[in-house]
Amino acid sequence: MNTDKINELKNLINLSNKIVFFTGAGISTESGIPDFRSPESGLWNKYSDLDFISIDGFKRNPDKFYNFAINTFDIIFKAEPNIAHYYIAELEKKGKVSAVITQNIDGLHQKAGSQNVLQLHGDLTHSICLKCNEKFSTRRMFKIAKDTGKAPSCPQCGGIIKPDVVFFGESLPADTLEKSVEYSKNCDLFIVMGSSLVVMPAALLPGYAKGAGAKVVILNKTPTPYDSLADIVIYDKLSKIVDEIRDEQL
């Protein structure tokens, strides 16, 4: 690992008090959650028809989605935060972090202690009735689906209950995206951790930060389309990077 880059990153973090962290699937892979989009996990490659994880397909056949999800997503509920999640939460407690913006639905930032978390793609821990908006525990809904072999229905109105996450064909929550843009424009340091920065419009956030005068850091295992924009780029496992920088920060 490049010692000069590590020292430069330590210095940037020390000098910054309005840090925004932007995290993707790569921060949670070391907690045992696969990056479902990656060739390594191959999850999406196993299914020739992914219609059941589109919003229209879900509404047509919620049973198919639940039969898939109760096994596939169980690993998310069992996962625990890793050193990178805890590092971000510890910096927030010191008053150095203004927001954590994440593409992840696993809730590990909150488990680690982060308070101001903006989940662009929703939160798997909660589910919602598409008819009356009543909220439910997703784990409870998955248990019902596992026990009955069918999608759970709302006890209040009989409507379809859907995990409160963004399916293919759905827009990102407008208020969350708006807040994310504002935090990005008002930070002094924008740190990307574990995102390939290919999913729009979230991938535009580093550009908003840079345009407003913030320093941009990209920490990822592989190159991203925005590496040339960044002030510091480090390719490595996040646990290794955090281990190098955290002792002197906390």
Secondary structure, DSSP 8 states (H G I E B T S, - for coil): --HHHHHHHHHHHHH-SSEEEEE-GGGTGGGT---TTSTTT-TGGG-S--GGGBHHHHHH-HHHHHHHHHHHSHHHHH----HHHHHHHHHHHTT-EEEEEES--S-HHHHHT--SEEETTEEEEEEEETTT--EEEHHHHHHHHHHHSS--B-TTT--BEEEEE--BT----HHHHHHHHHHHHT-SEEEEES--S-STTGGGHHHHHHHTT-EEEEEESS--TTGGG-SEEEES-HHHHHHHHHHHH-
